[in-house]
């Protein structure tokens, strides 16, 4: 799968994506994470990508032109042939190719879940737009993305951490990314809900012991204990 990330801090994306499972997934060819510097698509010598808001107010708003050009560089759609910029959702993605999606990270968006991660793992390409400052010109939201997504009911300085969170959650479900695919079978937020507690060696640490049932070797009792613990966590 191809992940594109439009950002003004491409090194945040490339450095994180080169480590751990994302790094291994890229080396294996299962995924590709490509940061795209929005400033590269500005038209002035200062690489300006923001300006003051119409109507007044604090802070700066990210401009629509660099976003449009950055997206067009990915999608190569003859967008200029359209009769004006009418409000058409997904002009860069889903209404052109159903296996591609353009997503804006936003606290106003739909809450990201494991179910969404599973659904998106079947796509061919996801493009994330990472906002900064006071936000992004609404015309980007209205005309250039499929949907807004939030990673939680809080506000971050930008969308980069949210994009990386989603990329990792989706990538784990793509064959060839995880070293041990069995890790997906009984994990947190799977079909049984929140996962049971896990323990490893030593059997005792500072007087805190591993539950005896996990040392018993009785797989039936261990399975029942884990199911019970998982049920308690999901209450």
C-alpha positions as CSV (number, residue, x, y, z in Angstrom):
1,X,0.0,0.0,0.0
2,X,1.1,3.6,-0.7
3,X,0.8,6.2,2.0
4,X,1.3,9.8,1.0
5,X,1.6,12.5,3.7
6,X,1.3,16.2,2.8
7,X,3.1,18.1,5.5
8,X,5.4,21.1,6.2
9,X,7.6,18.8,8.4
10,X,8.5,15.8,6.1
11,X,11.3,14.7,8.3
12,X,8.9,13.8,11.1
13,X,7.2,11.4,8.8
14,X,10.3,9.9,7.1
15,X,12.2,9.4,10.4
16,X,9.4,7.6,12.2
17,X,8.4,5.6,9.1
18,X,12.0,4.3,8.8
19,X,11.9,2.5,12.1
20,X,10.2,-0.5,13.7
21,X,7.4,-2.2,11.8
22,X,6.9,0.6,9.3
23,X,10.6,0.4,8.4
24,X,10.4,-3.4,8.1
25,X,7.2,-3.1,6.0
26,X,8.8,-0.7,3.6
27,X,11.9,-2.9,3.3
28,X,9.7,-5.9,2.6
29,X,7.8,-3.9,-0.1
30,X,4.5,-4.3,1.6
31,X,4.0,-0.6,2.2
32,X,5.5,2.7,1.1
33,X,5.4,5.9,3.1
34,X,6.1,9.1,1.2
35,X,6.2,12.5,2.8
36,X,5.4,15.4,0.5
37,X,6.6,18.9,1.5
38,X,3.7,21.3,1.0
39,X,6.2,24.2,0.8
40,X,7.6,22.8,-2.5
41,X,4.4,23.8,-4.1
42,X,4.3,27.4,-3.1
43,X,4.9,30.0,-5.7
44,X,7.0,32.7,-4.0
45,X,10.6,32.8,-3.0
46,X,9.7,32.5,0.7
47,X,7.7,29.3,0.1
48,X,4.7,30.8,1.8
49,X,1.9,28.3,2.6
50,X,-0.2,30.3,5.0
51,X,-1.9,33.7,5.3
52,X,-4.1,35.8,7.6
53,X,-7.8,34.7,7.8
54,X,-10.5,36.6,6.0
55,X,-12.8,38.2,8.6
56,X,-10.0,38.6,11.1
57,X,-9.0,36.5,14.0
58,X,-5.8,35.1,15.6
59,X,-3.3,33.0,13.9
60,X,-2.7,32.0,10.3
61,X,-4.6,29.7,7.9
62,X,-3.0,27.3,5.4
63,X,-3.6,28.4,1.8
64,X,-5.5,26.2,-0.7
65,X,-3.1,26.7,-3.7
66,X,-0.1,24.7,-2.4
67,X,-2.4,21.9,-1.2
68,X,-4.1,21.7,-4.6
69,X,-0.8,21.6,-6.5
70,X,0.6,19.0,-4.1
71,X,-2.5,16.8,-4.5
72,X,-2.5,17.2,-8.3
73,X,1.1,16.1,-8.4
74,X,0.0,12.8,-7.0
75,X,-3.3,12.4,-8.8
76,X,-2.4,13.9,-12.2
77,X,-6.1,14.7,-12.9
78,X,-6.9,17.2,-15.7
79,X,-8.6,19.3,-13.1
80,X,-8.2,22.5,-15.0
81,X,-10.7,21.3,-17.6
82,X,-13.6,21.3,-15.1
83,X,-16.0,24.2,-15.3
84,X,-14.9,26.0,-12.1
85,X,-14.2,24.7,-8.7
86,X,-17.6,23.3,-7.9
87,X,-18.2,21.4,-4.6
88,X,-17.4,17.9,-5.6
89,X,-16.2,15.5,-2.8
90,X,-13.2,13.4,-3.6
91,X,-12.1,14.9,-6.9
92,X,-8.7,13.7,-6.2
93,X,-9.6,10.2,-5.1
94,X,-12.6,8.1,-4.4
95,X,-14.9,9.2,-7.2
96,X,-11.9,8.6,-9.6
97,X,-10.6,5.4,-8.2
98,X,-12.4,3.5,-5.4
99,X,-9.2,2.1,-4.0
100,X,-7.7,5.5,-3.2
101,X,-8.6,7.9,-0.4
102,X,-7.6,11.5,0.6
103,X,-8.0,12.3,4.3
104,X,-7.6,15.5,6.3
105,X,-6.5,15.1,9.9
106,X,-8.9,17.3,11.9
107,X,-10.4,17.4,15.4
108,X,-13.7,17.9,13.6
109,X,-13.5,14.6,11.8
110,X,-14.9,11.2,12.4
111,X,-13.2,9.3,15.2
112,X,-10.6,6.8,13.9
113,X,-11.2,3.2,15.1
114,X,-9.9,-0.3,14.6
115,X,-12.8,-1.0,12.3
116,X,-11.7,1.9,10.0
117,X,-8.2,0.6,10.1
118,X,-9.4,-2.8,8.9
119,X,-11.4,-1.3,6.1
120,X,-8.6,1.0,4.9
121,X,-6.1,-1.9,4.9
122,X,-7.8,-3.1,1.7
123,X,-7.1,0.2,-0.2
124,X,-4.3,0.8,-2.6
125,X,-3.4,4.3,-1.5
126,X,-4.2,6.8,1.2
127,X,-3.1,10.4,1.1
128,X,-3.1,12.4,4.4
129,X,-3.2,16.1,4.7
130,X,-1.6,17.4,7.9
131,X,-2.7,20.9,8.9
132,X,-0.9,23.4,11.1
133,X,-1.5,26.8,12.6
134,X,-5.2,27.8,13.0
135,X,-6.3,25.4,10.3
136,X,-6.7,24.9,6.6
137,X,-8.7,26.9,4.1
138,X,-12.2,25.4,4.0
139,X,-12.0,25.0,0.2
140,X,-9.5,22.2,0.7
141,X,-12.1,20.5,3.0
142,X,-15.0,21.1,0.6
143,X,-13.3,20.2,-2.7
144,X,-10.1,18.2,-2.2
145,X,-10.6,15.5,0.4
146,X,-12.9,12.5,0.9
147,X,-13.3,13.0,4.7
148,X,-11.9,14.4,7.9
149,X,-10.6,12.0,10.5
150,X,-9.7,12.6,14.1
151,X,-7.5,10.4,16.3
152,X,-9.0,11.7,19.5
153,X,-11.1,14.3,21.3
154,X,-8.2,16.7,21.7
155,X,-6.2,19.2,19.7
156,X,-2.6,18.7,18.5
157,X,-0.2,21.2,17.0
158,X,-0.5,19.5,13.6
159,X,-1.7,16.4,11.8
160,X,1.6,14.5,11.6
161,X,1.2,12.4,14.7
162,X,-2.3,11.6,13.8
163,X,-1.3,10.5,10.3
164,X,1.5,8.3,11.7
165,X,-0.9,6.8,14.2
166,X,-3.3,5.8,11.4
167,X,-0.5,4.6,9.1
168,X,0.8,2.3,11.8
169,X,-2.7,1.0,12.7
170,X,-3.5,0.2,9.0
171,X,-0.1,-1.1,8.1
172,X,-0.2,-3.7,10.9
173,X,-3.1,-5.3,9.1
174,X,-1.3,-5.6,5.7
175,X,0.3,-8.9,4.9
176,X,4.1,-8.8,5.1
177,X,4.3,-5.9,7.6
178,X,4.3,-7.7,10.9
179,X,7.1,-10.2,11.6
180,X,4.6,-12.6,13.3
181,X,1.1,-12.5,11.7
182,X,-0.3,-14.5,14.6
183,X,0.1,-11.3,16.7
184,X,-3.1,-10.1,15.0
185,X,-5.2,-13.0,16.1
186,X,-5.7,-12.2,19.8
187,X,-4.8,-8.5,20.2
188,X,-6.3,-5.4,21.7
189,X,-9.5,-4.2,20.0
190,X,-9.9,-7.5,18.1
191,X,-13.1,-9.4,17.9
192,X,-13.1,-10.1,21.6
193,X,-12.5,-6.5,22.6
194,X,-9.6,-5.3,24.8
195,X,-6.9,-8.0,25.2
196,X,-6.2,-9.9,28.4
197,X,-3.1,-9.0,30.6
198,X,0.3,-10.4,29.4
199,X,3.2,-11.6,31.6
200,X,6.8,-12.8,30.9
201,X,9.9,-13.8,32.9
202,X,10.8,-13.6,35.8
203,X,8.0,-15.4,37.6
204,X,8.4,-13.0,40.5
205,X,9.6,-9.4,40.6
206,X,9.7,-7.3,43.8
207,X,7.2,-9.7,45.3
208,X,4.7,-9.4,42.4
209,X,4.0,-12.9,41.0
210,X,2.7,-14.1,37.6
211,X,-0.7,-15.7,38.1
212,X,-0.4,-19.4,38.9
213,X,-2.8,-20.4,36.1
214,X,-0.3,-19.1,33.5
215,X,2.4,-21.4,34.9
216,X,0.1,-24.4,35.1
217,X,0.5,-25.6,31.5
218,X,-3.2,-26.3,31.4
219,X,-4.2,-24.6,28.1
220,X,-8.0,-24.9,28.8
221,X,-7.6,-23.1,32.2
222,X,-5.3,-20.5,30.6
223,X,-7.8,-19.8,27.8
224,X,-10.7,-19.5,30.3
225,X,-8.7,-17.2,32.5
226,X,-7.7,-15.0,29.6
227,X,-11.3,-14.8,28.3
228,X,-12.5,-13.8,31.8
229,X,-9.8,-11.1,32.1
230,X,-10.7,-9.8,28.7
231,X,-14.4,-9.7,29.7
232,X,-13.5,-7.7,32.8
233,X,-11.5,-5.2,30.8
234,X,-14.4,-4.7,28.5
235,X,-17.1,-4.0,31.1
